[in-house]
Amino acid sequence: MHEHRIRRKVEYVDTDMSGIVHFSRFLVFMENAEHSFLKAAGAGVHWRDAEGREIAWPRVAVSCDYLSPARYGDELEIRVRVVRKGTRSLTYGLEVLRDGATLARGKMTCACCVLNDPSGIKAIPIPAEIADRIEEAHPREEG
């Protein structure tokens, strides 16, 4: 699995006083798509493994380029693609679209970490049962 899509309707709470989607909500939409991707891949956002380790995916880098506004009531499609699969991290390319037009593009890198290690938060290799289900997407051909 290397790509996943979700749909979402813009709600009033997503907008600012000007009636457009607040910039921070695009990151929430992208995170929702990431969570849906992980669930579809059989992984969790936050779970305990058989050894009792508390595992999660904290972000280590996030960026977003805003190309066009979204408004209350818009139907959006959010796409997530694995652009890099490391031993201990995943980097996603994300896109928010309305009627096929790209409104925002983002990139997010998340590390697979143990949260309850005695020495603090610690990056670990992505567990094999998850890593085996996730692959890097091939670069899109330019048309």
Backbone as a printed PyTorch tensor [residue, N CA C, xyz], in Angstrom:
tensor([[[  0.8520,  -1.1780,   0.0000],
         [  0.0000,   0.0000,   0.0000],
         [  0.8980,   1.2400,   0.0000]],

        [[  0.5820,   2.1870,  -0.8850],
         [  1.4110,   3.3830,  -0.9610],
         [  0.6040,   4.6650,  -1.1300]],

        [[ -0.7120,   4.5470,  -1.3390],
         [ -1.5400,   5.7220,  -1.5650],
         [ -2.9190,   5.4890,  -0.9760]],

        [[ -3.5270,   6.5670,  -0.5170],
         [ -4.8540,   6.4780,   0.0860],
         [ -5.5490,   7.8250,  -0.1220]],

        [[ -6.8790,   7.7870,  -0.2030],
         [ -7.6740,   9.0010,  -0.3980],
         [ -8.8570,   8.9970,   0.5500]],

        [[ -9.1850,  10.1790,   1.0430],
         [-10.4050,  10.3470,   1.8190],
         [-11.1570,  11.5540,   1.2700]],

        [[-12.4260,  11.6320,   1.6040],
         [-13.2500,  12.7820,   1.2230],
         [-13.7410,  13.4330,   2.5040]],

        [[-13.9080,  14.7530,   2.4180],
         [-14.3510,  15.5030,   3.5930],
         [-15.0840,  16.7520,   3.1340]],

        [[-16.1670,  17.0380,   3.8170],
         [-16.9060,  18.2670,   3.5450],
         [-16.4150,  19.3360,   4.5120]],

        [[-16.1790,  20.5420,   4.0020],
         [-15.7400,  21.6430,   4.8610],
         [-16.9030,  22.0600,   5.7480]],

        [[-16.6480,  22.0980,   7.0350],
         [-17.6650,  22.4830,   8.0190],
         [-17.4120,  23.9160,   8.4760]],

        [[-18.4070,  24.5020,   9.1070],
         [-18.2990,  25.8890,   9.5600],
         [-17.0980,  26.0710,  10.5010]],

        [[-16.8500,  25.0980,  11.3610],
         [-15.7480,  25.1810,  12.3180],
         [-14.3860,  25.2480,  11.6300]],

        [[-14.2990,  24.8270,  10.3690],
         [-13.0440,  24.8460,   9.6130],
         [-12.7020,  26.2300,   9.0650]],

        [[-13.6600,  27.1530,   9.1010],
         [-13.4760,  28.4420,   8.4340],
         [-13.0920,  29.5430,   9.4220]],

        [[-12.5240,  30.6140,   8.8600],
         [-12.2020,  31.7870,   9.6670],
         [-13.2580,  32.8670,   9.4230]],

        [[-13.0330,  34.0520,   9.9400],
         [-14.0350,  35.1200,   9.8300],
         [-14.2860,  35.5560,   8.3880]],

        [[-13.3530,  35.2680,   7.4970],
         [-13.5480,  35.6550,   6.0970],
         [-14.3340,  34.6050,   5.3150]],

        [[-14.6480,  33.4690,   5.9740],
         [-15.4440,  32.4330,   5.3240],
         [-14.6380,  31.4090,   4.5460]],

        [[-13.3070,  31.5010,   4.6350],
         [-12.4810,  30.4960,   3.9690],
         [-11.8620,  29.5790,   5.0220]],

        [[-11.3990,  28.4240,   4.5660],
         [-10.8020,  27.4620,   5.4910],
         [ -9.5220,  28.0640,   6.0780]],

        [[ -9.4300,  28.0390,   7.4010],
         [ -8.2370,  28.5350,   8.0980],
         [ -7.0490,  27.6630,   7.7100]],

        [[ -5.8880,  28.2810,   7.5180],
         [ -4.7120,  27.5500,   7.0380],
         [ -4.3910,  26.3330,   7.8920]],

        [[ -4.5860,  26.4060,   9.1960],
         [ -4.2340,  25.2920,  10.0840],
         [ -5.1130,  24.0690,   9.8480]],

        [[ -6.3140,  24.2680,   9.3490],
         [ -7.2350,  23.1530,   9.1280],
         [ -6.7640,  22.2520,   7.9770]],

        [[ -6.0340,  22.8170,   7.0170],
         [ -5.4860,  21.9830,   5.9500],
         [ -4.5720,  20.9110,   6.5440]],

        [[ -3.8050,  21.2690,   7.5660],
         [ -2.9310,  20.2930,   8.2230],
         [ -3.7520,  19.2340,   8.9550]],

        [[ -4.8730,  19.6300,   9.5360],
         [ -5.7700,  18.6640,  10.1880],
         [ -6.3380,  17.7090,   9.1440]],

        [[ -6.7580,  18.2320,   8.0010],
         [ -7.2850,  17.3770,   6.9360],
         [ -6.2280,  16.3680,   6.4940]],

        [[ -4.9840,  16.8380,   6.3500],
         [ -3.8900,  15.9610,   5.9330],
         [ -3.6080,  14.8950,   6.9900]],

        [[ -3.6630,  15.2960,   8.2480],
         [ -3.4480,  14.3280,   9.3300],
         [ -4.5710,  13.2850,   9.3470]],

        [[ -5.8050,  13.7010,   9.0980],
         [ -6.9180,  12.7540,   9.0220],
         [ -6.6800,  11.7270,   7.9220]],

        [[ -6.1590,  12.1750,   6.7760],
         [ -5.8640,  11.2580,   5.6700],
         [ -4.7480,  10.2960,   6.0620]],

        [[ -3.7330,  10.7920,   6.7680],
         [ -2.6490,   9.9270,   7.2370],
         [ -3.1870,   8.8580,   8.1920]],

        [[ -4.0370,   9.2550,   9.1300],
         [ -4.6120,   8.2980,  10.0780],
         [ -5.4280,   7.2390,   9.3530]],

        [[ -6.2040,   7.6390,   8.3530],
         [ -6.9900,   6.6930,   7.5720],
         [ -6.0810,   5.7450,   6.7910]],

        [[ -4.9820,   6.2730,   6.2510],
         [ -4.0030,   5.4440,   5.5410],
         [ -3.4250,   4.3830,   6.4780]],

        [[ -2.9850,   4.8060,   7.6590],
         [ -2.3980,   3.8630,   8.6140],
         [ -3.3990,   2.7790,   9.0070]],

        [[ -4.6440,   3.1710,   9.2360],
         [ -5.6750,   2.1940,   9.5910],
         [ -5.8800,   1.2030,   8.4450]],

        [[ -5.9420,   1.7080,   7.2170],
         [ -6.1290,   0.8350,   6.0560],
         [ -4.9380,  -0.1080,   5.8760]],

        [[ -3.7570,   0.3160,   6.3190],
         [ -2.5600,  -0.5120,   6.2200],
         [ -2.4270,  -1.4760,   7.3990]],

        [[ -3.4070,  -1.4510,   8.3170],
         [ -3.3840,  -2.3550,   9.4580],
         [ -2.5550,  -1.8580,  10.6160]],

        [[ -2.2110,  -0.5810,  10.5880],
         [ -1.4240,   0.0150,  11.6660],
         [ -2.3210,   0.9180,  12.4980]],

        [[ -1.8220,   1.3320,  13.6270],
         [ -2.5420,   2.2800,  14.4540],
         [ -1.8120,   3.6060,  14.4740]],

        [[ -2.4880,   4.6140,  14.9660],
         [ -1.8710,   5.9130,  15.1780],
         [ -1.1280,   5.8770,  16.5130]],

        [[ -1.6660,   5.0990,  17.4420],
         [ -1.1260,   5.0060,  18.7940],
         [ -1.5780,   3.6620,  19.3510]],

        [[ -0.6490,   2.7940,  19.7160],
         [ -1.0150,   1.4580,  20.1780],
         [  0.0550,   0.8900,  21.1000]],

        [[ -0.2650,  -0.2200,  21.7440],
         [  0.6930,  -0.9870,  22.5440],
         [  0.9800,  -2.2910,  21.8140]],

        [[  2.2690,  -2.6160,  21.7220],
         [  2.6170,  -3.8790,  21.0820],
         [  2.6100,  -5.0040,  22.1270]],

        [[  2.9510,  -6.2130,  21.6970],
         [  2.9040,  -7.3950,  22.5790],
         [  3.8600,  -7.2690,  23.7670]],

        [[  4.8930,  -6.4330,  23.6200],
         [  5.8540,  -6.2310,  24.7100],
         [  5.4430,  -5.1170,  25.6640]],

        [[  4.2970,  -4.4970,  25.4010],
         [  3.8070,  -3.4180,  26.2500],
         [  4.3580,  -2.0450,  25.9010]],

        [[  5.0730,  -1.9590,  24.7770],
         [  5.6010,  -0.6530,  24.3690],
         [  4.4720,   0.1910,  23.7780]],

        [[  4.4230,   1.4470,  24.1730],
         [  3.4470,   2.3970,  23.6500],
         [  4.0760,   3.0450,  22.4120]],

        [[  3.4760,   2.7950,  21.2420],
         [  4.0680,   3.2270,  19.9730],
         [  3.1620,   4.2490,  19.2930]],

        [[  3.7850,   5.2640,  18.7110],
         [  3.0500,   6.3070,  17.9910],
         [  3.9440,   6.8690,  16.8870]],

        [[  3.4060,   7.8320,  16.1440],
         [  4.0770,   8.4210,  14.9780],
         [  4.2070,   9.9370,  15.1270]],

        [[  5.0360,  10.4410,  16.0200],
         [  5.1660,  11.9020,  16.1200],
         [  5.7560,  12.5040,  14.8470]],

        [[  5.3390,  13.7290,  14.5560],
         [  5.8500,  14.4260,  13.3840],
         [  7.2420,  14.9720,  13.6810]],

        [[  8.0980,  14.9180,  12.6720],
         [  9.4190,  15.5320,  12.7990],
         [  9.5970,  16.6610,  11.7850]],

        [[  8.7330,  16.7260,  10.7750],
         [  8.7580,  17.8270,   9.8030],
         [  7.4060,  17.9100,   9.1140]],

        [[  6.9290,  19.1410,   8.9090],
         [  5.6570,  19.3740,   8.2150],
         [  5.7900,  20.6520,   7.3930]],

        [[  5.2870,  20.6130,   6.1680],
         [  5.2270,  21.8300,   5.3540],
         [  3.9560,  21.7970,   4.5210]],

        [[  3.5000,  22.9840,   4.1280],
         [  2.2920,  23.0630,   3.3040],
         [  2.3680,  24.3050,   2.4260]],

        [[  2.0740,  24.1210,   1.1500],
         [  1.9590,  25.2330,   0.2040],
         [  0.4850,  25.3920,  -0.1230]],

        [[ -0.0200,  26.6160,   0.0550],
         [ -1.4340,  26.9050,  -0.1680],
         [ -1.5800,  27.5580,  -1.5300]],

        [[ -2.4050,  26.9510,  -2.3940],
         [ -2.5310,  27.4120,  -3.7700],
         [ -3.8520,  28.1270,  -4.0490]],

        [[ -4.9120,  27.7300,  -3.3220],
         [ -6.2290,  28.3050,  -3.5560],
         [ -7.0910,  28.0330,  -2.3240]],

        [[ -8.0070,  28.9420,  -1.9770],
         [ -8.8130,  28.7390,  -0.7670],
         [ -9.9160,  27.6910,  -0.9420]],

        [[-10.3260,  27.1320,   0.1700],
         [-11.5250,  26.2840,   0.2440],
         [-12.5270,  27.0470,   1.1000]],

        [[-13.8030,  26.7580,   0.8820],
         [-14.8650,  27.4790,   1.5830],
         [-15.8580,  26.5150,   2.2280]],

        [[-16.6320,  27.0630,   3.1340],
         [-17.6780,  26.2950,   3.8130],
         [-18.5240,  25.5490,   2.7810]],

        [[-18.7400,  24.2440,   3.0480],
         [-19.5830,  23.4200,   2.1920],
         [-18.8500,  22.7200,   1.0590]],

        [[-17.6090,  23.1220,   0.7780],
         [-16.8490,  22.4620,  -0.2880],
         [-16.6350,  20.9880,   0.0340]],

        [[-16.6940,  20.1560,  -0.9900],
         [-16.3490,  18.7350,  -0.8750],
         [-14.8850,  18.5920,  -1.2930]],

        [[-14.0620,  18.1150,  -0.3750],
         [-12.6400,  17.9990,  -0.6320],
         [-12.2150,  16.5420,  -0.7130]],

        [[-11.1940,  16.3120,  -1.5050],
         [-10.5350,  15.0160,  -1.5360],
         [ -9.1270,  15.2500,  -1.0090]],

        [[ -8.7060,  14.4130,  -0.0740],
         [ -7.3610,  14.5160,   0.4820],
         [ -6.6240,  13.2420,   0.1210]],

        [[ -5.4780,  13.4090,  -0.5540],
         [ -4.6720,  12.2780,  -1.0020],
         [ -3.3840,  12.2250,  -0.1910]],

        [[ -3.0050,  11.0280,   0.1810],
         [ -1.7380,  10.8150,   0.8730],
         [ -0.9660,   9.7490,   0.1120]],

        [[  0.3220,  10.0050,  -0.1200],
         [  1.2100,   9.0580,  -0.8160],
         [  2.4790,   8.9070,   0.0030]],

        [[  2.9970,   7.7120,   0.0860],
         [  4.2730,   7.4870,   0.7580],
         [  5.3710,   7.8180,  -0.2430]],

        [[  6.0810,   8.9160,   0.0020],
         [  7.1500,   9.3030,  -0.9190],
         [  8.5140,   8.8000,  -0.4520]],

        [[  8.6040,   8.4440,   0.8290],
         [  9.8360,   7.8360,   1.3380],
         [  9.4910,   6.9410,   2.5190]],

        [[  9.9970,   5.7320,   2.4620],
         [  9.8360,   4.7830,   3.5700],
         [ 11.2340,   4.4950,   4.1000]],

        [[ 11.5140,   5.0180,   5.2740],
         [ 12.7900,   4.7540,   5.9170],
         [ 12.6580,   3.5860,   6.8800]],

        [[ 13.7270,   3.2480,   7.5350],
         [ 13.6950,   2.1780,   8.5300],
         [ 12.8470,   2.5660,   9.7300]],

        [[ 12.9120,   3.8590,  10.1010],
         [ 12.2310,   4.3460,  11.3070],
         [ 11.2260,   5.4560,  11.0340]],

        [[ 10.9920,   5.7910,   9.7780],
         [ 10.0980,   6.9180,   9.4910],
         [  9.3860,   6.7430,   8.1550]],

        [[  8.3140,   7.5090,   8.0030],
         [  7.5700,   7.5970,   6.7470],
         [  7.4640,   9.0680,   6.3800]],

        [[  7.6710,   9.3780,   5.1030],
         [  7.4460,  10.7260,   4.5980],
         [  6.3140,  10.6520,   3.5890]],

        [[  5.3160,  11.4870,   3.8250],
         [  4.1300,  11.5130,   2.9800],
         [  4.1360,  12.7590,   2.1060]],

        [[  3.6310,  12.6110,   0.8960],
         [  3.2440,  13.7370,   0.0580],
         [  1.7350,  13.8190,   0.1490]],

        [[  1.2130,  14.9980,   0.3920],
         [ -0.2260,  15.1630,   0.6090],
         [ -0.7720,  16.2310,  -0.3310]],

        [[ -2.0280,  16.0530,  -0.6900],
         [ -2.6620,  16.9820,  -1.6040],
         [ -4.1270,  17.1310,  -1.2140]],

        [[ -4.6090,  18.3710,  -1.2030],
         [ -6.0210,  18.6610,  -0.9460],
         [ -6.5980,  19.2000,  -2.2440]],

        [[ -7.6860,  18.5560,  -2.7100],
         [ -8.2860,  18.9260,  -3.9910],
         [ -9.7760,  19.2150,  -3.8480]],

        [[-10.2650,  20.0670,  -4.7530],
         [-11.7050,  20.3140,  -4.8860],
         [-12.0160,  20.2150,  -6.3690]],

        [[-12.9030,  19.3020,  -6.7270],
         [-13.2850,  19.0980,  -8.1290],
         [-12.0560,  18.9050,  -9.0250]],

        [[-11.0560,  18.1710,  -8.5160],
         [ -9.8590,  17.8680,  -9.2880],
         [ -8.7900,  18.9440,  -9.2780]],

        [[ -9.0990,  20.1250,  -8.7490],
         [ -8.1250,  21.2190,  -8.6930],
         [ -7.3850,  21.1770,  -7.3520]],

        [[ -6.0700,  21.2710,  -7.3920],
         [ -5.2650,  21.2250,  -6.1750],
         [ -5.3510,  22.5530,  -5.4400]],

        [[ -5.7410,  22.4730,  -4.1550],
         [ -5.8250,  23.6660,  -3.3060],
         [ -4.5880,  23.8200,  -2.4260]],

        [[ -4.0110,  22.6970,  -2.0190],
         [ -2.8290,  22.7350,  -1.1500],
         [ -2.0170,  21.4650,  -1.3590]],

        [[ -0.6960,  21.6080,  -1.2120],
         [  0.2200,  20.4700,  -1.2480],
         [  1.0510,  20.5020,   0.0180]],

        [[  1.2370,  19.3220,   0.6100],
         [  2.0260,  19.2670,   1.8340],
         [  2.9760,  18.0980,   1.8420]],

        [[  3.8390,  18.1290,   2.8370],
         [  4.7860,  17.0490,   3.0670],
         [  4.8890,  16.8740,   4.5760]],

        [[  4.9040,  15.6160,   5.0190],
         [  4.9460,  15.3300,   6.4410],
         [  5.8490,  14.1210,   6.6760]],

        [[  6.7630,  14.2450,   7.6170],
         [  7.6030,  13.1230,   8.0100],
         [  7.2690,  12.7620,   9.4470]],

        [[  6.9960,  11.4750,   9.6640],
         [  6.6360,  10.9510,  10.9780],
         [  7.6140,   9.8490,  11.3460]],

        [[  8.0590,   9.8580,  12.5840],
         [  8.9630,   8.8200,  13.0710],
         [  8.1700,   7.7920,  13.8620]],

        [[  8.5090,   6.5360,  13.7120],
         [  7.9080,   5.4780,  14.5190],
         [  8.6490,   5.4810,  15.8570]],

        [[  7.9380,   5.7230,  16.9390],
         [  8.5890,   5.9110,  18.2400],
         [  7.9160,   5.1270,  19.3570]],

        [[  8.7310,   4.7460,  20.3300],
         [  8.2290,   4.2300,  21.5980],
         [  8.0970,   5.4330,  22.5210]],

        [[  6.9230,   5.5940,  23.1160],
         [  6.6790,   6.7440,  23.9860],
         [  7.0010,   6.4680,  25.4450]],

        [[  6.9630,   5.1850,  25.8360],
         [  7.1290,   4.8610,  27.2570],
         [  8.4740,   4.1990,  27.5690]],

        [[  9.4990,   4.4850,  26.7760],
         [ 10.8370,   3.9710,  27.0630],
         [ 11.3860,   4.7160,  28.2890]],

        [[ 12.0790,   4.0410,  29.2020],
         [ 12.6190,   4.7210,  30.3830],
         [ 13.5160,   5.9190,  30.0580]],

        [[ 14.1610,   5.8930,  28.8860],
         [ 15.0460,   7.0020,  28.5210],
         [ 14.3060,   8.1360,  27.8000]],

        [[ 12.9960,   8.0070,  27.6210],
         [ 12.2030,   9.0290,  26.9360],
         [ 11.7170,   8.5300,  25.5850]],

        [[ 11.1930,   9.4330,  24.7770],
         [ 10.7030,   9.0700,  23.4490],
         [ 11.8870,   8.6100,  22.6100]],

        [[ 11.7040,   7.4570,  21.9600],
         [ 12.8230,   6.8310,  21.2460],
         [ 12.3330,   6.3030,  19.9010]],

        [[ 13.0170,   6.7070,  18.8180],
         [ 12.6900,   6.1860,  17.4850],
         [ 13.0830,   4.7160,  17.4100]],

        [[ 12.2070,   3.9340,  16.7810],
         [ 12.4460,   2.4970,  16.6180],
         [ 12.1900,   2.1140,  15.1670]],

        [[ 12.7220,   0.9770,  14.7220],
         [ 12.3600,   0.5070,  13.3830],
         [ 10.8510,   0.2640,  13.2930]],

        [[ 10.2880,   0.5800,  12.1530],
         [  8.8700,   0.3170,  11.9340],
         [  8.6670,  -1.1920,  12.0730]],

        [[  7.7360,  -1.6270,  12.9330],
         [  7.5390,  -3.0710,  13.1100],
         [  7.2780,  -3.7650,  11.7630]],

        [[  7.8700,  -4.9400,  11.6010],
         [  7.8180,  -5.6710,  10.3280],
         [  6.3890,  -5.8880,   9.8440]],

        [[  5.4690,  -6.1850,  10.7600],
         [  4.0870,  -6.4550,  10.3360],
         [  3.4300,  -5.2240,   9.7230]],

        [[  3.9400,  -4.0330,  10.0210],
         [  3.4410,  -2.7960,   9.4100],
         [  4.2890,  -2.4490,   8.1830]],

        [[  5.6060,  -2.5040,   8.3540],
         [  6.5180,  -2.1500,   7.2590],
         [  6.2590,  -2.9940,   6.0160]],

        [[  5.9070,  -4.2500,   6.2120],
         [  5.6560,  -5.1380,   5.0770],
         [  4.4210,  -4.7450,   4.2720]],

        [[  3.5200,  -3.9600,   4.8580],
         [  2.2770,  -3.5570,   4.1760],
         [  2.3830,  -2.1920,   3.5060]],

        [[  3.4850,  -1.4850,   3.7450],
         [  3.6290,  -0.1240,   3.2310],
         [  4.8140,  -0.0810,   2.2820]],

        [[  4.6190,   0.5810,   1.1450],
         [  5.7170,   0.7260,   0.1880],
         [  5.7430,   2.1640,  -0.3190]],

        [[  6.8550,   2.5470,  -0.8990],
         [  6.9650,   3.8760,  -1.4870],
         [  6.1920,   3.9230,  -2.7910]],

        [[  5.5500,   5.0520,  -3.0400],
         [  4.8730,   5.2850,  -4.3140],
         [  5.9310,   5.6030,  -5.3650]],

        [[  5.6870,   5.2060,  -6.5700],
         [  6.5750,   5.5680,  -7.6660],
         [  6.3390,   7.0280,  -7.9930]],

        [[  7.3870,   7.7550,  -8.3480],
         [  7.1780,   9.1800,  -8.7100],
         [  6.1820,   9.2760,  -9.8660]],

        [[  5.3460,  10.2900,  -9.7890],
         [  4.3570,  10.4940, -10.8570],
         [  5.0650,  11.0190, -12.0900]],

        [[  4.6340,  10.5100, -13.2190],
         [  5.2000,  11.0010, -14.4780],
         [  4.6040,  12.3590, -14.7650]],

        [[  5.4520,  13.2670, -15.2170],
         [  4.9870,  14.6160, -15.5680],
         [  4.3430,  14.5670, -16.9530]],

        [[  3.1850,  15.2000, -17.0840],
         [  2.4690,  15.1500, -18.3500],
         [  2.4560,  16.3850, -19.0490]]])
